[in-house]
Amino acid sequence: MVRCRLNLPGSIEHLIHGRPEGAPAQADQMEEFEQRLNETADRVTVALDALLPRAEGPEANLNSAMRYAALGPGKRLRPFLVIECGRLVNADERGLLRAASALECIHAYSLIHDDLPCMDDDDMRRGRPTVHKAYDEATAVLAGDGLQSIAYEILTHPDTHGRGSVRARLVERLARASGPSGMVGGQMIDIIGESETLDISVVTRMHRMKTGALISYAAETGCILTEVEEHVRRALEGFAHDLGLAYQITDDILDATGNEAETGKSVGKDAGQGKATFVTILGLEGAKERAGHLAAQAKEHLDLFGKRADVLKSTVDFVLDRRS
């Protein structure tokens, strides 16, 4: 149950050859980005703390597991994209924060279910035990279900937007992005990849659905909350489309080259399960080059907004640089 109302305010070369020497302006830009990313993460955590049910009553263990998953450590990148893309189109801050919180609930639910023994069977997530390890498998399933329901409860509340038609659009788009046409469908293709050989077109489709769909929703949210011109909506859509795939290719690279201490989760599982990834299909250097090409395209989509989009352009660099 939603507990209260919220009125809170507001290149690939370095992957292959190492970062070029002397880039003070870029360093300052990344410092500003990291500060804003951390500030947004804190705001979303505070919002979620208020929106999620307290761990009390006979169902306390369920609520505790939901809070463990949603309030735990994390970059909150998807909520960050909701708020930063929304600011570019002057969307209402309260609506953006509530939509960002709803999206984080969906993301947290997906991670709980993704880690279950019947799925990826992971024991660690973000450097600590996964929900089914910290609690138990049945509680983890219910915690994921609960977070999914809470997400739509948040979006349908009048505090998110005064017009019911706008709230309905937010719900419809998130349902599509997270359901069989998006994240859940992508996960199904991922499971098929354990027993069948997937070509690059199917792997690309899988990633656009499994990861890219929610990132696209994050970029689209502000356009739903406020009226924008079609070319503005298309620019943000193109940015998210390319960023989402670059994000997943970087994930494939981390799974092949990272270590558990840095990533906070198991690595090398894709190769162990014989899954086709951008790394297995294109090779490590080819995957890096593909990610760099997509990153450059993502930034080009933002040129329309001038310097106002500098923080979002830094998001692209962050995605390529990340180690977790």
Helices and strands as residue ranges (DSSP letters): H 13-17, H 24-51, H 60-71, H 77-88, H 93-115, E 124-125, E 128-129, H 131-134, H 137-156, H 164-178, H 183-192, H 200-207, I 208-212, H 213-225, H 230-257, H 260-263, H 269-272, H 278-301, G 302-309, H 310-321
